[in-house]
Every structure is written in structure tokens, then in C-alpha cells.
Amino acid sequence: MKFALSSIPPVLAGLILALSVDSVSAADFKVLAAGATKETYLELLPQFEKSSGHRAVTTWSGTLNIKKRIADGEVYDLVIVGAPEIDAFIQQGKVAPGSRVDLMKPGVGVAVRAGAPKLDTTSRDALKKTLLAAKSIGYSTSPSGIHVASLFERMGIADQVKTKLKQTPSGIAAGEVDIGFQQVSELIHFPGVDYIGPLPSDLQNITVYSAGIHSGATQAGAARAWVKFLTAPTAVPTINKFGMEPG
């Protein structure tokens, strides 16, 4: 038997309508995201999915590969990567204008193989000596890797260390290098390595990771809801837990 909403008490009718709308709006949405945000993202995601009914289908990748995927025409509802890349995607028409939202800001950290002696990286001079003594050095293909490569030039040791360098998406290549550099948020719980600490303050670089709605998004509403959740005050303790500050 069917009932018209007009024959149902207003409060109950409103509830039925709200439940119907929520049911229709719940959606699976596609996200392409940089690994530096992964730990925070994955810890907050179950809360969001439970409360919203939406489900994120996430592809994790490094910055260079994210740029390639977007350039090749892959379509996602949401892209999370460094702010300069989001701005470039907007200029290219790949991300919707006005959709950039800054999420979180990690600095660059240093790690060694698990169980290895803790190397001295507490000052510019100490880091320089450590790098010259190291047999192998890892750095990433992400913004942190670009910054670390520039540090070798600034410290005047680029020629001395160039044969020791190993660049990988993770920057650490667990067990393969003596010392590695990557975003702090990735190093804190990276398997097979011990996190030493952040770069000295005068050598530090902070990367802003931002979200943008893809211009071809089919579930933009769900994607925006996730961004709103990630930037809510309740997300701040989790962002801090993984070595970052809110965007």
C-alpha cells in the first residue's frame, strides 16, 4: 500500500524524505592521492564513511606519477597532491577552478635502517658530515625529494654525493640506503626504518598538500564532503599525530 506524504504527520514525512535523500546521495568516489597524506587519510576515513555513507576508492601514488596519470587523461573525483600541482592542474583545466582546499602540511624528515645507529642530523654541519660519510642516500620523487636535491647544492656537496644517491617514490627504499629523506608523515611509521627527526630548521621545507575536484568528476558532492571532513577541527589531532599541521 502506498501513502502520500501529505497524509503523514509532517515530522515523520520529513524524516522519510531525509532518509531517502541520504540513501540516494551516498556514493563511491574515486580519489588519487599522494602518499604523504596516507596515514592521516586512512585513520580518518572509516569515521567519514560510517557517518556519511560515502565510500572512497583511493589510488596512492607519488607526485610524478600523479602528474602523469592526470596528463594521460585519467579521471578521478578528487585529487590530493602538493598545492603547486593542484594549481597547475587548475591552469590545465584538469581540476575545477576554485576547488582547491589546503589539507595538511608536513616537513621533511630523516631516517635510517631499522636498528642502525642514529646518525647526527641536528645541524647543517652535522648533516653535511653525515651525508659525506654515508655510503648510500635515499630521497623521493615527491616535493621533499626536489628540496633535498637542492640542499646538496646549497651545502656544496652535490658532486661528492651524486654517486651515492638512490631516488625512489618512497625516498627510503627500506634496507637499501644508509640514510633517507621523506615527508615526516611517511617516515614515522615506515616499515624497516627508524625515524631520526626533522631536518634542521634552517634547512627545512614545508609542503602544503591540497585537494581539488577533478573537472571530470561524477561524484563531486561526495568528494567535497570528504574534504570538509578532513578540514574539520575534529581531524586536527590525527593530522598532528602523524607529524603534520592542518593546511
N, C-alpha and C positions, 0 to 999 in steps of 0.2 A: 504494500500500500504506500502511496506517495503523499506527502504533505507539502502544502505551500508554506514558504517561510512566514507568510502573513498570518497563518493560523497557529504559529508557535510563539510563545512568550518572547519578547524582544531580547532578553538576556541570553536565553537558550539559542535563539536564532543567530545572535552574534557569535556565540561560541562555535556553533556548527560551521558558520561561514569562515571563521578564523582557522579552524582545523582544516577545512577544505583548501584554503589558500596555502597554508603551510605545507600540506601534502603535495600540492601542485608545484610549489616553488622549490622544494627540496631537490637537489641536483648533484650529479657528479660533475666536477670541473677539473680541467687539466692545468697543471702548473709546471713550469720549467724553472728550476731554482738552483742557485749557486750553493755549493757545499758548505760555505762558511755559516750559513743560516740553519743548517740541518738539525743540529742538536736542539736548538730552541724550538724550531718549527715542529719537530716530531714530538716534543714533550707537550706542546700546547694543542696539537691537532686533535687528539681524542676528545678533549673538552669541547672544542668547537664543533666537531662532527656530532657529538651527542646532543649538544644544545640546539644545533641548527638543522640537523637532518641532512645537511650537505655532506659530500664526500670528496676529498681531494685526491686526484690521481696524479702523483708527483714524479717527475723525471729530474734526477740530480745530475749536475754536470759542472765542469769548470767554466770560467768566463770565456775562454777562447772557443770552446765547443758550443756554448750558448749562442755566441755571436754567429757561429757557422750555421747552427740549426735555424736561427731566425732568418739569416740571409738566404738559406736554402728554401725558405717558404713554409717551414713547419709552423703549425698554428696551435696556440695554447690559449687558455682563458686568462692566465696570469703569468707574468714573467718576473722573477726576483733575481736581481743581479746588482752590481755596483751602480751607483747613481749616474756616473758618466755614460754607462752603456744604455741605461733606460732613456737618458736624454737623447742619445744618438738614435735609438730605435724610434723615438717620437719624431725626430727630424726626418727619418727614413719612411715614416708612415706605417711603421710596424706596430707601434704602441700608440694608443689613443691619447691625443693631447689633453693635458690637464689631469691625467690619471696617475701620475707619479706620486707615490707616498713613501716617505723615508721610514724604514722599519727599525734598523739596528746598526750599531757602529762598533766593530771590533778593531783592535790594534793588531800589530804583528808580534808574534812570539817566537821563542826559540825552544828547540827540543833536541834531545839526544836519544840514542838507542836505549831501550829499557834496560836498566841495571848498569849502564855506563857511568863513569864518573861525571859529576855535574861540572861542566865547563864554566869558566868565568866570562860572563857576558854583561856584567853590571855597569860598564862604562864603555865609551868609544875606544879607548886604548886597550882595554881588556878584550873587547870583542875582536879588535883587529889582530891582536896576538893569537887569540883562539883560532881565528879563521886561517891565519898563516900556518899554524901548527897542524890544523886538521888535514886528514888525508882525503876526505870527501865532504862535499857540501851540497845539501839539497835545498831547492827553492821551487816555488809553484808557478803555474801558468796563470794564476789569478792576479788581481791587483797587488797583492802582497809580494808576488814574485817580481813584478815590474819595479816595485820600490826597493827590494833587496838588491836587484841588479844595479840600480842607481847608487846604492850605498857603497858597493865595491868600488865604483868610480870615485865617489866622494872621499872615500878613505884612502884612495891611491893604491889599491891592491888588486885592481881588475886583472892586470896581466899575470900577477902571481897566482891567482886562484882559478883562472879560467879553465885549466886542465882538471880541476877537482870538481867542477860543477856538474850537478845532475838535476835537470828540470823535469818535474812530473806534475800531473794535475793536483796531487795531494801535497807536494812540496817536501814530504818526509821520506817516502819510499822506505817504510819501516824496515829496519835492519840492514839497509843498503848504504846509508851515509853516516858519517860521524856526527854531523850537526845539521839541523834542518830548520827552515823558516816557513811559517804559515800563519794564517789568522789565528789569534789566540783561541777563538771559539772552536776551531777544529782540532787544535793541539791538546786541549785539556783532557779529552777522553780518547785520543787516537791510540789504537792498539799497537803495542810493540815499541812505544816511545815513552820517554819521561819528559814532561813539560818543565822547563827551567824557569821561564818567566818572560815578561815582555821585553822588547828592545829598550835600550836606554832612552830616556825621554827626548834627548836631543837628536835621536835617530829614528824616532817613532813616526809611524804614519797611520792615520785612522781612515778606514774605508767606510763610507756610508752605503749600506745595502738598501735598495729601494724596490718597490713593487710597481708594476704598470700593467694596465689592462691591454691585452693584445687587441689590435684593431680588427682582427677576425674572430674575436671571442663570441662564443654562442651561449656561454653561461656567465656573463659579466656580473650579474647580480650576486651569484654565489661567490664569485671571486672577490667582489667588493666586501662582502660580509666577512670573509676570511681576513682581508686586510684590516678591516675595522677591529676584529678580534685581536690581531697581532699588535695593534697600536693602542689597545685599551690599557688603562692603569693596571689591571689585573695581570697583564703579561709582563710587566716590568721585573718582578722578582725572578722570573725564569730567564729573561734576557740577561740580567745581571749574573745569574748563576753560571752562565756559560761565557763569562769574561767580556761581556759587551755592555753598551749603554743603549737606551732607546734612541731611535733615529731622530 
